[in-house]
Amino acid sequence: MDLNTLRQFLAVARLEHLSGAAAELRVAQPSLSRSIARLEAELGAPLFERAGRLRLNDTGRLFRDHVERALGELEAGRRAVAESLDGGPGAVRLASETFLQLTGPLLAFKAAHPDVEVHLHQMTPAEMEQALLAQEVDLALASQPVNAPGTESAVVHVEQVWLATPPGHRLAASERVRIEDLAGEPFVTTRAGQWQRRLLEWLFADRNLEPRIVCETDEPAATYALVSAGLGLCLFPAIARDSRPAPDVAWTAIDHPHCNRTLSLHWTGADRLPAAARLMRAQIAEWPWNDAATTVAL
């Protein structure tokens, strides 16, 4: 088996869709199908269930984990050799669900290390897990759990989450509201799986309630505009509240001890972390997150 076949297998395993993987890899679907079939023949076992939708089976999941680790080690070795030969400042690859909260640390990092190349990747926590295992990224900042074997993590910031309402809403003048006060109210929120949606559903479930969701969107600017236009309420982290003009929406605290967002930084083992990535990790970990003056308005 060659490296190209293994990379093709990982793409199919991640997407569980042959045509989608073929398009991503820019290869013909029949050619990709033959490569996967040859790999299974070489291993002596099928890696996918093919009844109906293509799905990775137990053997495939076992093999995927080993392939991710193996290719990750090869990539780490390649980068280590490149750094030793080049002797330059190197590069760092950072993944995050959103980069709003990273504008401050990134500006400070580039000012201190102008020659370091910074590559940013917007990913979901599930995508971060795979990317960390395959060492496709060095660092990942997430507001949901990232469980990738062989990685380390640290909580870097816990921030309050606020309720945004249209300025003329009945709750707009309230300093604090209970979840029970929000029963039946329309909500504009993200799609299922994103942290805002998870938090909204968890807060309501904790009070044996269910939120009334009238709009799903992953565009923060659009969400803010929809709330301002009166289409519904929304949960926003403190950084969004601090970086938006006050007249557009009204901000109210939610009376629940766990109405907050926890940001955690994740990385591969410290012995495999490139020098530039270690510098970025220190910049993010030591950033004064609670200092309002460090927030960059967008």
C-alpha positions, 0 to 999 in steps of 0.5 A: 500500500502506498501513501496516496492510497492511504490518504485516499482511504482517509478522505473516503472514511471521513466523508463516507461518500465516494463521489464527494471524496473523489471530488475533494481529491480531484480523481475519477470516482471509478479510480478511487473505488478501485483503489479502495477495493485494492486496499481491502484486498491487500488487508484481507478485510472490507473496510466499509459497509456498502448496504445502502449508504457507504459507512465505515465498519469496525475494521475500517475505524480500527485501520483509520486510527492507525493510518491517521497516526502513521501519516501524522508521524510522517508529516511531523518528521517532514516538518522537523527535517524542513525546519532543521535544514531551513533554520528559519522561523517556520510556520504554525497551523491553527484551527478554530470554529471562529476567529473572532476571539483570536484577532487579538492574539493573532495580531500580537503574535504577528507583531512579535514574530512577523516572519512566521507563516500562520495558516488558519483553518476553520473547522468543527470540533469533529474535524479538529480531532481528525486533523490533530490525529493526522497532524494536519494542524498544530493547534486547535481552539474549540468551545466544545470537547475535542477528544483526540488520543495522544493530544494535550489541552488546556482551558484558556478562557471562560466567558459569559454568554448573553441573551440578545433581544431586539431593542423593543422586546419585552425583556430588553430592559431586564438585567437578568432573565430565567430560562422559564421567562424564555419559554415560547420565545422565537430563537435565531441560532446555529445549526445542530452541533454548533456550540450555541445550539448545544448550549441553548438546547442544554439550558432549556432541557435543564428546565424541562423545556424545549426552545422554539427555533425559527431560524438556523444560520452559521453566519454571525453577522446575519444572526445579529441582523436577524435579532436586530430586525425582530425575528427572534432572540439569540445567545452570544458570547461576551466578545460578540457583545463587546465588539458590536454597537449597543443600539442594534440589540439589547443585552440581558444576562441569563440566570443560570450558573452554566450559561458560559462558553469555555475555550480550550486549546488542543495540541499534539504531544509537546515533543512533536510540536514545532517551535513556531507552534509552541510560540503560538500556544504560549501567545494564546495561553497567556493572552489577557482574555478578560481585558476588554481593551484587548478585544478587537472590534470587527 
